[in-house]
Amino acid sequence: MSNALISIVIPFKNTLAYLPECLNSIIKQSYQHWELLIVDDHSTDNSYDLVLSYAKKDDRIKLFKNKGIGIIEALRLAYSQSSGTYITRMDSDDIMHSDRLNIMSNQLQHYGTGHMSLGQVKYFSANGIGDGYATYETWLNGLTQTGTNYSEIYKECVIPSPCWMVHKIDFDACGAFQPNRYPEDYDLTFRFYKNKIKCIPSNKVLHYWRDYSTRASRTHEHYAENHFLELKVHYFLELNHDASRPLTLWGAGQKGKKVAQLLKGLEIEFIWICDNPKKIGKHIYDELLHNFANLSSLENPQSIVTVANQSSQKDIRAYFKTQGMQSMVDYYFFC
């Protein structure tokens, strides 16, 4: 059984209504050898005073005020004050399973460095969970159950941002919270992938993820779709793109157009293909749209797919299979 110190980092801003449940779920953990580094990012409600009342009762809770602006600066401050062997993040409006820290630390002790402990997640909301979040939860937990999270890393963020734990030495090797790129959780996921941090499979829900209309990931500009696509293109070109192979972009919808703009802005040559008869043969951004069947005439191509329709995605995967192409080698779904 692990007895190492776990550092929990939490940024918060105006989450007064949710902080008591969050903090109580940490205090009641079955594993008690932890420290909480919690940073107020310029709250305008009474959140700071609430956390201060907890900190006065429990010296493991270390409260700070963000000297900079925004979640990345807050995370950097929290991490700079940490002393743990293991590092984990938590959101101030969520709830930990009572055995989360125990399970995760034991896994890391067993598997050693180069590994990341994950837990499955469960969304909850006072107003019920929409179909989109329910689908995301099922998809994410399916990946986490088998530890195959990176296999679909270009679709969505495949590491639940408030439910991972790593060795501090590995976290430092991945750049910790230093990069100034948003969405910061997705950027960190790509850096885990880049540094080949292995995902330990998990079949247990360890985190309860609260959804509500004013949550930052719903409202802040840093979490808009264009930022996700910029990040995907950035890391694809760095980690998976083979410049010696022709690159195709499949899909001419909103996301396809955004990716095309990004590639053109970076002067990356690509062949634009689609399966929409109304668009084939036309030009968008001075690029001719080809029939997807042209893919078979290219020598060893790589493909970015931006088609969101699930039924169409199945057809596209089936087509790639007929061409002997492999996911995350020859083609990458960006949605």
N, C-alpha and C positions, 0 to 999 in steps of 0.2 A: 504494500500500500504506500502511495506517495505521501510524503510529508513536506514537500517543497512549497515555498511561498508562491502564491498566485497573485499577480497584479491585475486588477480589473480597472479598465479605463472607461470613463463615462463623460461625454460632454452633455451639457443640458442647457436649454433655453426655454423658459416659459412653460414648463411641464409640471407645474404645481399640482395639478389634479391627479397626476399619475405617479409622481415620485415616491409617495409612501409605499405603494404596492411594489414598486421596483426595489427600493431599498430594503424593505422587509423580506423580500425573496432572497436577497443576498445575505442578510443577517441570519436567516434561518437555514442556510446551506448546511448539509450534513458534513461537509468539509469546511473547517473553520480557519485554516491557516491561509488567510488572504489579506490583501490590502486593497482598498478602493481609492483610486485617484480620480476625483470627480471635479469637473471644471465648469463653472458658470460662464456661459458665452453671452454676457450682457443681458440677462433676463430683466424684464420690466414688471414682472409679477413678484410674488413673495417666494419664489423657488429657492433662492439663495438662503433665506432665513430658515426655511424648512429643512434644507440639507444641513445647515449649521446646527440645528437642534439635534440632529442625528449624530453629527460629528462630535458634539460635546459629550455624548453618552458612550461613544465607541471610538477609541483612538485609532482603530484600523481604517476609519473613514477620514481621508485627507482632502479637504475642500480648498479649491483655488478659484481665482477669478482670471478669466482670459485677458491677457494683456493685448493680444491681437484681436482680429475679427474673424469669425467663422469657425466651422467645425474642425478644419485641418489644424488651425492654430491651437484650438482647444485640445485636440488629441496630442499634438506635439508637447504641449505643456504637461499634460497628464503623464505621458510616457517618460518625459525627462525626470519625473519625480519617482518613478517606479523602481523597485528593488527585487522583483520576483524572478524566480527561475522560469516561470511560465507567464505568458501574456495572453489576456483575453479582453474582448471588448463587449460592452453592454450598452443598450440604448435606455435612456432615462424614462421611457414610457412603456417599457416591456417588463416581462416577468420571467425569472429563471425557474426551471424545474428544481426542486429541492436537492436533487442529487447531481446536478449538472457539474459542479466543480470537481466533485469526487470522481465521477465517471471519466471526465476529460483528463484530469491529471494522472489517473491510473493508466489510461491509454498511452499518454505521452511517455510515462515512465517505462511502460512495457515495450513500446515500439522504438523509442529513442529519438534522437535528433533526425531532421530531415522528414519529419511527419507532422501532420496537423490533425488535431481532433475536432470533429464536427458533431453536431446534433441535428436531428430533424426538428422542424418548426411547425407551429400551429398558429394560424391567424385567428384573432378574435376581435370583435367590434361590437359596440353597443347597438349599432344599426345593422348588424349582419354583414357577412362577407360576400362581395360580388363574385361573379363567375370568373373574372380575370384573376383575382387573387387566389381563388380556390384552385384554379388550373395551375398557377405558378407554384403554389404550395405542393400540389401533387407531383408536379414535374421535378421540383427541387428535391423533395424528399426521396423520390425514386433514384436520383443521382447519388444522394448522400447514402442511401441504403447500400449501394454497391461500391461507393468510393470512386465513382467514375465521373466526378463533377467536371473535370476539365474537358471531357469528351464533347461538351456542348457549350464551351465557354464563350463563344461568339454570339450565342443566342440571347442570353440574359446573364446577370450576375449569378454565378453558380456556387458561390460561398455565402451562406447567410451571414450578413455583415455583423449582427450582434451575437453570433453563436459559433465561434471558432476559438481554438486555443493552440498556441505554438510555443516551442522553446524560445526563450529570449535571444539566444544565439542565432537561431534561424530567422527570427523577426528582424534582427539587425542586418543580417545578410540580405534580406529582401528590401532593405531601405526604410523599414519602419513606417513612420508617417511623414517622411521628408518630402516626397514629391508633391508638388502643388497642383495636382490634377484632380478634377472632379469628373464623374462621381468618385469620391475618394475610396469607397468600399470596393467598387468594381476595379479601380486601378490597383488596389492592393491584391485583389484576386488574380489579376494578370501577373503581378509580380511573384505571387506564390507559384503560379504556373511556370513562369520564366525560370525560377530558381529550383524547379522540380521538387517542391515540397509535396510529399505524397499525402493523399486524403485517406484517413482511416475510416472504413465503413461504419455506419451507425444506423441502428434500427429503432432508436428510441427518441421520442420527442423530448428535447431538453430546453426548448425555448418557446415562450408564448409571445407572439408578435402582434402588437396592438395596431389596428388600423383606425384612422379617423381623418376627417376631411382636411384638417389643418396640419397634418403631419408634414415635416419638411420635404420628404421624398415625393410628396404630392404637389407641393406648392412652390418650392424654391427653384429658381432658374438653373441652378447647378445640376438638377436632376431631370432636365428636359431631354427629350429623345435625341436632339442633335448632339448633346454632349456624350451620350452613350455611343453613337455612331462614330464620332471623332475618336473616342478611345479605342473602339474596335479596329478602326482603320489603322490607327497608330501602332497598336500591338501586332496586328496581322502583318504589317509591313516589316516590323522588327523581328518577329518570332517565327512566322510561318511562310511568308512570301518567298518564293524562289524566282529571282529576277531573270533567270535563264529560261523560264517557262512562260508561255503566253498566259495572260490573265484575262478571264472573262468575268463579266458582271451580269448576273441573271436576275432580271426584274426591273421594271421601269415605273414602279409606283413611287410614292413619296419617299420611302427609304432608299430605293434604288437611285432616285435622282440625287438625293443627298450624298450618297456614297460616290456617285459619279462626279459630283462637284468636288468632293474631297480629293479623289484620285487625280482629277485634272489639275486642281490647285497644287498638288505635289508633283505634277508632271510625271505621273505613273501611267504608262500606256495600258489600255485595256480594250477588250472587244465586248461590246454591249449586246447581250442576247435576251430574248424573251419568248414567251409562248402565246402572246396576245396578238391575234391577227390584225387588230386595229392599229397596232404600233409598229409591227414589223415593216421595215422599209422606210420608216420615217426617221427624222433627225431630231435629237434633243441635245441641247448644248453643243451643236455641231458634230454630234456623234451619231453614226448610223446604227439603227437597231436591227440586228440580224435574227434570223430564225434560230431557235435553240439547237436545231439539228446540225447547225454549222460546227457545233462543239466537236463532233466526231471527226471533222476534217483537220482539226488542230493537233499538233504534235505535243503530247504530254502536257495538256493545259492544267491550270489551277482555276477554280471557280469560287466566286463570292455569290451567295444566293440571298436575295433580299425579298423573296416572295413570302408573305405572311400567312396566306391561306393554308390551313392544315391539310386539307385534301390535296391541294396542289403540291405541297411539300412532299407528301407521300409519293405522288407521281414523279416528282423530280428525283427523289431518292431512288426510286425504281429505275429511272432512266440512267442515273449514274451507275447503278449496279450492272446494267447491260453493257456499259462502257468499261467495266472493270475498275471503276474509280472508288477510292476509299475516303471516308469522312476524316477530317482533320489532317489529311495528306493531300488530297486532290480537290476537295470541296469543303466549304465552310458556310454554314447557315448563320446569317447575321440577324435573323428574327425567327 
